[in-house]
Amino acid sequence: MRLASLALGLLLAGATPVLAADPVIFAAASMKTALDEIATEFAAETGTKPVISYAGSSALAKQIDAGAPADMFISASVAWMDDVEKAGMVLPDSRKDLLGNTLVLISDSEAPVDLPKLPEVLGDHKLAMALVDSVPAGQYGKAALTFMGLWDKVEPQVAQADNVRAALALVATGEAPYGIVYKTDAAAEPKVHVVATFPEGSHKPITYPAALIKDGPAPAEAKAFLDYLGTPKAAAIFEAQGFEVK
């Protein structure tokens, strides 16, 4: 219960108290730019304002499993949604695959990088990644580098961040010259450039499943928002950010 209370405290700290009709959404950090825009449109049309907590999918899944008060979970990983479903937290028949994404190498420079030459290009500099053992973007990145025979060569230079947006920030602020993030993260940050794209076959498909959570505080409003995520208006916003709409 301490973890659930902490999660709720983090959601509400410094913010207007959540109304009973405001659905609480736990969403992968990589969705922030697009989902904030969609939530604003939804609020303007319905008067219901989703309260969204962004973090790595692993952290969110663990909070939901511990009883954090969420109405919906959108994961950047099928595995972490499976974890929540196996824990009995997913509302039956509400789960759906919402989006796809692409894994890219970013830099504060515009010079393209030949991925097999990444170790030489990187040298002694840092490579920003989300946590490689738990956060989906980090897991996909490690898998891709391993598939290409590069992981052992670059591992000493990897700077791990709590989530993919934190890894993006390391490159945007110049603390790391290169990073591995999603295409959508690169689109949201004008200070970075995509300098290479990882082959699809180098890692598992990047899929974002969404589902309603049992016993959430605003189930009807959450379902309405989940339905809204499947509308043409929401799809246009997702696609503008570089997501593949399922």
Contacts in CASP RR format, 6 or more apart in sequence:
PFRMAT RR
TARGET T0000
AUTHOR 0000-0000-0000
METHOD contacts of the structure
MODEL  1
MRLASLALGLLLAGATPVLAADPVIFAAASMKTALDEIATEFAAETGTKP
VISYAGSSALAKQIDAGAPADMFISASVAWMDDVEKAGMVLPDSRKDLLG
NTLVLISDSEAPVDLPKLPEVLGDHKLAMALVDSVPAGQYGKAALTFMGL
WDKVEPQVAQADNVRAALALVATGEAPYGIVYKTDAAAEPKVHVVATFPE
GSHKPITYPAALIKDGPAPAEAKAFLDYLGTPKAAAIFEAQGFEVK
1 67 0 8 1.000
3 62 0 8 1.000
3 63 0 8 1.000
3 66 0 8 1.000
3 67 0 8 1.000
3 68 0 8 1.000
4 63 0 8 1.000
4 66 0 8 1.000
4 67 0 8 1.000
4 68 0 8 1.000
4 69 0 8 1.000
7 53 0 8 1.000
7 63 0 8 1.000
7 66 0 8 1.000
7 68 0 8 1.000
7 69 0 8 1.000
8 68 0 8 1.000
8 69 0 8 1.000
10 53 0 8 1.000
11 18 0 8 1.000
11 24 0 8 1.000
11 51 0 8 1.000
11 53 0 8 1.000
12 18 0 8 1.000
15 51 0 8 1.000
18 24 0 8 1.000
18 51 0 8 1.000
18 217 0 8 1.000
20 217 0 8 1.000
20 218 0 8 1.000
21 48 0 8 1.000
21 218 0 8 1.000
21 221 0 8 1.000
22 48 0 8 1.000
22 49 0 8 1.000
22 50 0 8 1.000
22 51 0 8 1.000
22 218 0 8 1.000
22 221 0 8 1.000
23 48 0 8 1.000
23 50 0 8 1.000
23 51 0 8 1.000
23 71 0 8 1.000
23 72 0 8 1.000
23 217 0 8 1.000
23 218 0 8 1.000
23 221 0 8 1.000
23 222 0 8 1.000
23 225 0 8 1.000
24 50 0 8 1.000
24 51 0 8 1.000
24 53 0 8 1.000
24 69 0 8 1.000
24 70 0 8 1.000
24 71 0 8 1.000
24 72 0 8 1.000
24 216 0 8 1.000
24 217 0 8 1.000
24 218 0 8 1.000
24 222 0 8 1.000
25 35 0 8 1.000
25 39 0 8 1.000
25 50 0 8 1.000
25 51 0 8 1.000
25 52 0 8 1.000
25 53 0 8 1.000
25 70 0 8 1.000
25 71 0 8 1.000
25 72 0 8 1.000
25 73 0 8 1.000
25 74 0 8 1.000
25 222 0 8 1.000
25 225 0 8 1.000
26 52 0 8 1.000
26 53 0 8 1.000
26 55 0 8 1.000
26 60 0 8 1.000
26 63 0 8 1.000
26 64 0 8 1.000
26 68 0 8 1.000
26 70 0 8 1.000
26 72 0 8 1.000
26 73 0 8 1.000
26 74 0 8 1.000
27 35 0 8 1.000
27 52 0 8 1.000
27 53 0 8 1.000
27 54 0 8 1.000
27 60 0 8 1.000
27 72 0 8 1.000
27 73 0 8 1.000
27 74 0 8 1.000
28 54 0 8 1.000
28 55 0 8 1.000
28 56 0 8 1.000
28 57 0 8 1.000
28 60 0 8 1.000
28 74 0 8 1.000
28 75 0 8 1.000
28 76 0 8 1.000
28 77 0 8 1.000
28 136 0 8 1.000
28 164 0 8 1.000
28 208 0 8 1.000
29 54 0 8 1.000
29 55 0 8 1.000
29 56 0 8 1.000
29 163 0 8 1.000
29 164 0 8 1.000
29 165 0 8 1.000
29 166 0 8 1.000
30 76 0 8 1.000
30 101 0 8 1.000
30 137 0 8 1.000
30 163 0 8 1.000
30 164 0 8 1.000
30 165 0 8 1.000
30 181 0 8 1.000
30 182 0 8 1.000
30 184 0 8 1.000
30 185 0 8 1.000
31 54 0 8 1.000
31 74 0 8 1.000
31 76 0 8 1.000
31 99 0 8 1.000
31 184 0 8 1.000
31 208 0 8 1.000
32 52 0 8 1.000
32 54 0 8 1.000
32 165 0 8 1.000
32 188 0 8 1.000
33 184 0 8 1.000
33 187 0 8 1.000
33 188 0 8 1.000
33 241 0 8 1.000
34 184 0 8 1.000
34 237 0 8 1.000
34 238 0 8 1.000
34 240 0 8 1.000
34 241 0 8 1.000
34 243 0 8 1.000
35 52 0 8 1.000
35 74 0 8 1.000
36 52 0 8 1.000
37 237 0 8 1.000
38 228 0 8 1.000
38 229 0 8 1.000
38 233 0 8 1.000
38 234 0 8 1.000
38 237 0 8 1.000
38 238 0 8 1.000
39 49 0 8 1.000
39 50 0 8 1.000
39 52 0 8 1.000
39 225 0 8 1.000
41 233 0 8 1.000
41 234 0 8 1.000
41 237 0 8 1.000
42 48 0 8 1.000
42 50 0 8 1.000
42 225 0 8 1.000
42 228 0 8 1.000
43 49 0 8 1.000
43 50 0 8 1.000
46 224 0 8 1.000
48 221 0 8 1.000
48 224 0 8 1.000
48 225 0 8 1.000
50 221 0 8 1.000
50 225 0 8 1.000
53 60 0 8 1.000
53 70 0 8 1.000
54 163 0 8 1.000
54 165 0 8 1.000
55 162 0 8 1.000
55 163 0 8 1.000
56 76 0 8 1.000
56 130 0 8 1.000
56 135 0 8 1.000
56 136 0 8 1.000
56 162 0 8 1.000
56 163 0 8 1.000
56 164 0 8 1.000
57 75 0 8 1.000
57 76 0 8 1.000
57 77 0 8 1.000
57 80 0 8 1.000
57 81 0 8 1.000
57 135 0 8 1.000
57 136 0 8 1.000
58 77 0 8 1.000
58 80 0 8 1.000
58 131 0 8 1.000
58 134 0 8 1.000
58 135 0 8 1.000
58 136 0 8 1.000
59 134 0 8 1.000
59 135 0 8 1.000
59 162 0 8 1.000
59 163 0 8 1.000
60 70 0 8 1.000
60 73 0 8 1.000
60 75 0 8 1.000
60 80 0 8 1.000
61 73 0 8 1.000
61 75 0 8 1.000
61 80 0 8 1.000
61 81 0 8 1.000
61 83 0 8 1.000
61 84 0 8 1.000
63 70 0 8 1.000
64 70 0 8 1.000
64 73 0 8 1.000
64 84 0 8 1.000
64 87 0 8 1.000
64 89 0 8 1.000
64 213 0 8 1.000
65 83 0 8 1.000
65 84 0 8 1.000
65 87 0 8 1.000
65 89 0 8 1.000
67 89 0 8 1.000
69 216 0 8 1.000
69 217 0 8 1.000
70 213 0 8 1.000
70 216 0 8 1.000
71 212 0 8 1.000
71 213 0 8 1.000
71 216 0 8 1.000
71 217 0 8 1.000
71 218 0 8 1.000
71 219 0 8 1.000
71 221 0 8 1.000
71 222 0 8 1.000
72 210 0 8 1.000
72 211 0 8 1.000
72 212 0 8 1.000
72 213 0 8 1.000
72 222 0 8 1.000
72 225 0 8 1.000
72 226 0 8 1.000
73 81 0 8 1.000
73 84 0 8 1.000
73 90 0 8 1.000
73 210 0 8 1.000
73 211 0 8 1.000
73 213 0 8 1.000
74 98 0 8 1.000
74 208 0 8 1.000
74 209 0 8 1.000
74 210 0 8 1.000
75 81 0 8 1.000
75 84 0 8 1.000
75 136 0 8 1.000
75 208 0 8 1.000
75 209 0 8 1.000
75 210 0 8 1.000
76 101 0 8 1.000
76 136 0 8 1.000
76 137 0 8 1.000
76 164 0 8 1.000
76 182 0 8 1.000
76 206 0 8 1.000
76 208 0 8 1.000
77 136 0 8 1.000
77 139 0 8 1.000
77 207 0 8 1.000
78 204 0 8 1.000
78 207 0 8 1.000
78 209 0 8 1.000
79 136 0 8 1.000
80 136 0 8 1.000
81 90 0 8 1.000
81 95 0 8 1.000
81 209 0 8 1.000
81 211 0 8 1.000
84 90 0 8 1.000
84 211 0 8 1.000
84 213 0 8 1.000
85 95 0 8 1.000
85 211 0 8 1.000
88 214 0 8 1.000
89 213 0 8 1.000
89 214 0 8 1.000
90 211 0 8 1.000
90 212 0 8 1.000
90 213 0 8 1.000
90 214 0 8 1.000
91 211 0 8 1.000
91 212 0 8 1.000
91 213 0 8 1.000
91 214 0 8 1.000
91 219 0 8 1.000
94 211 0 8 1.000
94 212 0 8 1.000
94 223 0 8 1.000
94 226 0 8 1.000
95 209 0 8 1.000
95 210 0 8 1.000
95 211 0 8 1.000
96 209 0 8 1.000
96 210 0 8 1.000
96 211 0 8 1.000
96 226 0 8 1.000
96 246 0 8 1.000
97 207 0 8 1.000
97 208 0 8 1.000
97 209 0 8 1.000
97 246 0 8 1.000
98 208 0 8 1.000
98 209 0 8 1.000
98 210 0 8 1.000
98 229 0 8 1.000
98 230 0 8 1.000
98 245 0 8 1.000
98 246 0 8 1.000
99 207 0 8 1.000
99 208 0 8 1.000
99 238 0 8 1.000
99 243 0 8 1.000
99 244 0 8 1.000
99 245 0 8 1.000
99 246 0 8 1.000
100 205 0 8 1.000
100 206 0 8 1.000
100 207 0 8 1.000
100 208 0 8 1.000
100 243 0 8 1.000
100 244 0 8 1.000
100 245 0 8 1.000
100 246 0 8 1.000
101 182 0 8 1.000
101 183 0 8 1.000
101 184 0 8 1.000
101 206 0 8 1.000
101 208 0 8 1.000
101 242 0 8 1.000
101 243 0 8 1.000
101 244 0 8 1.000
102 182 0 8 1.000
102 183 0 8 1.000
102 197 0 8 1.000
102 198 0 8 1.000
102 206 0 8 1.000
102 242 0 8 1.000
102 244 0 8 1.000
103 137 0 8 1.000
103 140 0 8 1.000
103 141 0 8 1.000
103 144 0 8 1.000
103 180 0 8 1.000
103 181 0 8 1.000
103 182 0 8 1.000
103 183 0 8 1.000
103 197 0 8 1.000
103 198 0 8 1.000
103 202 0 8 1.000
103 203 0 8 1.000
103 206 0 8 1.000
104 180 0 8 1.000
104 181 0 8 1.000
104 182 0 8 1.000
104 183 0 8 1.000
104 186 0 8 1.000
104 194 0 8 1.000
104 196 0 8 1.000
104 197 0 8 1.000
104 198 0 8 1.000
105 113 0 8 1.000
105 115 0 8 1.000
105 118 0 8 1.000
105 178 0 8 1.000
105 179 0 8 1.000
105 180 0 8 1.000
105 194 0 8 1.000
105 195 0 8 1.000
105 196 0 8 1.000
105 197 0 8 1.000
105 198 0 8 1.000
106 168 0 8 1.000
106 171 0 8 1.000
106 178 0 8 1.000
106 179 0 8 1.000
106 180 0 8 1.000
106 181 0 8 1.000
106 185 0 8 1.000
106 186 0 8 1.000
106 192 0 8 1.000
106 193 0 8 1.000
106 194 0 8 1.000
106 195 0 8 1.000
107 113 0 8 1.000
107 171 0 8 1.000
107 177 0 8 1.000
107 178 0 8 1.000
107 179 0 8 1.000
107 192 0 8 1.000
107 193 0 8 1.000
107 195 0 8 1.000
108 171 0 8 1.000
108 172 0 8 1.000
108 174 0 8 1.000
108 177 0 8 1.000
108 191 0 8 1.000
108 192 0 8 1.000
108 193 0 8 1.000
109 177 0 8 1.000
109 193 0 8 1.000
109 195 0 8 1.000
110 193 0 8 1.000
110 195 0 8 1.000
111 195 0 8 1.000
112 195 0 8 1.000
112 196 0 8 1.000
113 121 0 8 1.000
113 178 0 8 1.000
113 195 0 8 1.000
113 196 0 8 1.000
114 121 0 8 1.000
114 196 0 8 1.000
115 148 0 8 1.000
115 150 0 8 1.000
115 196 0 8 1.000
115 198 0 8 1.000
116 148 0 8 1.000
116 150 0 8 1.000
118 127 0 8 1.000
118 145 0 8 1.000
118 150 0 8 1.000
118 154 0 8 1.000
118 178 0 8 1.000
118 196 0 8 1.000
119 150 0 8 1.000
119 153 0 8 1.000
119 154 0 8 1.000
121 178 0 8 1.000
122 154 0 8 1.000
122 157 0 8 1.000
122 177 0 8 1.000
122 178 0 8 1.000
123 157 0 8 1.000
124 157 0 8 1.000
125 157 0 8 1.000
125 176 0 8 1.000
125 177 0 8 1.000
125 178 0 8 1.000
126 157 0 8 1.000
126 158 0 8 1.000
126 159 0 8 1.000
126 170 0 8 1.000
126 175 0 8 1.000
126 176 0 8 1.000
126 177 0 8 1.000
126 178 0 8 1.000
127 154 0 8 1.000
127 157 0 8 1.000
127 158 0 8 1.000
127 159 0 8 1.000
127 176 0 8 1.000
127 178 0 8 1.000
127 179 0 8 1.000
127 180 0 8 1.000
128 158 0 8 1.000
128 159 0 8 1.000
128 161 0 8 1.000
128 167 0 8 1.000
128 168 0 8 1.000
128 170 0 8 1.000
128 171 0 8 1.000
128 175 0 8 1.000
128 176 0 8 1.000
128 178 0 8 1.000
128 179 0 8 1.000
128 180 0 8 1.000
129 137 0 8 1.000
129 138 0 8 1.000
129 141 0 8 1.000
129 142 0 8 1.000
129 158 0 8 1.000
129 159 0 8 1.000
129 160 0 8 1.000
129 161 0 8 1.000
129 167 0 8 1.000
129 179 0 8 1.000
129 180 0 8 1.000
130 136 0 8 1.000
130 137 0 8 1.000
130 138 0 8 1.000
130 160 0 8 1.000
130 161 0 8 1.000
130 162 0 8 1.000
130 163 0 8 1.000
130 164 0 8 1.000
130 166 0 8 1.000
130 167 0 8 1.000
130 181 0 8 1.000
131 138 0 8 1.000
131 160 0 8 1.000
131 161 0 8 1.000
131 162 0 8 1.000
131 163 0 8 1.000
132 138 0 8 1.000
132 139 0 8 1.000
132 141 0 8 1.000
132 142 0 8 1.000
132 158 0 8 1.000
132 160 0 8 1.000
133 139 0 8 1.000
133 142 0 8 1.000
135 162 0 8 1.000
135 163 0 8 1.000
135 164 0 8 1.000
136 164 0 8 1.000
136 206 0 8 1.000
137 163 0 8 1.000
137 164 0 8 1.000
137 167 0 8 1.000
137 180 0 8 1.000
137 181 0 8 1.000
137 182 0 8 1.000
138 160 0 8 1.000
138 164 0 8 1.000
138 167 0 8 1.000
138 180 0 8 1.000
140 203 0 8 1.000
140 204 0 8 1.000
140 206 0 8 1.000
141 180 0 8 1.000
141 198 0 8 1.000
141 203 0 8 1.000
142 151 0 8 1.000
143 202 0 8 1.000
143 203 0 8 1.000
143 204 0 8 1.000
144 180 0 8 1.000
144 198 0 8 1.000
144 199 0 8 1.000
144 202 0 8 1.000
144 203 0 8 1.000
145 151 0 8 1.000
145 154 0 8 1.000
145 180 0 8 1.000
147 201 0 8 1.000
147 202 0 8 1.000
147 203 0 8 1.000
148 202 0 8 1.000
159 167 0 8 1.000
159 170 0 8 1.000
159 175 0 8 1.000
159 176 0 8 1.000
160 167 0 8 1.000
161 167 0 8 1.000
161 169 0 8 1.000
161 170 0 8 1.000
164 181 0 8 1.000
164 182 0 8 1.000
164 185 0 8 1.000
165 185 0 8 1.000
167 179 0 8 1.000
167 180 0 8 1.000
167 181 0 8 1.000
168 179 0 8 1.000
168 181 0 8 1.000
168 185 0 8 1.000
168 186 0 8 1.000
168 188 0 8 1.000
168 189 0 8 1.000
168 192 0 8 1.000
170 176 0 8 1.000
170 179 0 8 1.000
171 177 0 8 1.000
171 178 0 8 1.000
171 179 0 8 1.000
171 181 0 8 1.000
171 191 0 8 1.000
171 192 0 8 1.000
172 189 0 8 1.000
172 191 0 8 1.000
172 192 0 8 1.000
178 195 0 8 1.000
180 198 0 8 1.000
182 206 0 8 1.000
183 194 0 8 1.000
183 197 0 8 1.000
183 242 0 8 1.000
184 241 0 8 1.000
184 242 0 8 1.000
184 243 0 8 1.000
186 192 0 8 1.000
186 193 0 8 1.000
186 194 0 8 1.000
187 241 0 8 1.000
187 242 0 8 1.000
188 241 0 8 1.000
207 246 0 8 1.000
208 243 0 8 1.000
210 226 0 8 1.000
210 229 0 8 1.000
212 219 0 8 1.000
212 222 0 8 1.000
212 223 0 8 1.000
212 226 0 8 1.000
213 222 0 8 1.000
216 222 0 8 1.000
228 234 0 8 1.000
230 245 0 8 1.000
235 245 0 8 1.000
238 245 0 8 1.000
239 245 0 8 1.000
END
